[in-house]
Amino acid sequence: MEHHHPESEPETRPAATLEDVSTLKRWLFVIAAVSLLGILTLLVHSGADQKKPIPVKETKVRKERKGGAMQGTVNGHKWVDLGLPSGTRWATCNVGAEKPEESGEYYAWGETEPKEEYIDINSLTHRKDTTWLINNGIIGKDGKLTKEHDIATIEWGEPWRMPTDEEFEELIVECDWKFTDYQGTMGYLVTGPNSEKIFIVAAAFKQGSTAEYTNDYGDYWSSTVVPDLIGAACSLGYSSKSYGRRRYARFAGRSIRPVMD
């Protein structure tokens, strides 16, 4: 016997109304607006990224001077351009010397006359803090000696001056140093980036009345005070084995190597 299943009636759906069409149009408009907003946002961000500055590696820019001379004379004193980034020119001799191999005079920091004896009780600036130094015209607010207490300016005239601690650092970092004999005197032959040279004599220093460690050691005052150490100033110290920036008591007698811009 055959079994007959009644056929299912086809499913019918109600016809779309005008209200349904209107709703669909609204949704399509929203979807399109959102997509457009996303594209615009992407473009804006892409443009912003393109406008970001590209990091540039910091480089030292050398100050150029007219003429480009590597050596010269100002106020009767010779200078050498070592090719340093700052453009600083270094004297070929110490204050009080006529030749590079001569020691010259020794000075306590901030003082304007050489002495027979260099001790703390006859020092102008020993154990004086920066406030006292500023109020008494020894240094300016920049922590550097004023012209009235810069022995390089006093002895050689402007534009000569004592080097700063930063200029000693530049001399150390940018130049080649070789301890050697020059005209029978030991010291460092300092060669700049442009191959020009100066000789820094091992003139020692004076603490008391005698120069100690002559021909093996040397020390130059900078114009820079040490703000956090009462009684000290920055200097360049060196021996046959090493060289570098130092902090020393201001009462000792040390050499002066002038510079100019």
Number of C-alpha atoms within 10 A of each C-alpha: 3 4 5 6 6 6 6 6 6 6 5 6 6 5 7 8 8 8 9 11 10 10 11 11 12 12 11 11 12 12 12 12 12 12 12 12 12 12 11 12 12 12 12 12 11 11 11 10 10 10 9 8 7 7 6 6 6 6 7 9 10 12 12 11 9 5 6 8 9 13 15 13 10 14 10 8 15 15 22 21 24 24 22 21 16 14 16 21 21 23 25 23 24 24 22 18 15 14 13 19 22 18 26 20 18 27 25 28 35 28 19 15 11 14 17 11 16 23 19 18 10 12 19 16 24 21 17 15 17 22 11 13 19 17 11 10 14 22 24 15 13 10 18 23 25 19 18 14 19 25 26 25 19 14 15 17 13 13 13 25 25 25 25 20 22 13 16 18 13 15 22 17 13 16 20 15 20 14 21 15 15 15 10 9 18 23 27 23 19 20 19 21 14 12 12 15 20 19 23 26 30 26 28 25 26 25 18 16 14 14 14 15 14 19 18 18 21 26 28 29 32 30 25 22 28 19 14 9 15 16 22 23 26 24 29 23 21 23 20 16 9 10 17 15 18 17 16 19 22 29 28 22 30 29 28 30 23 28 21 20 13
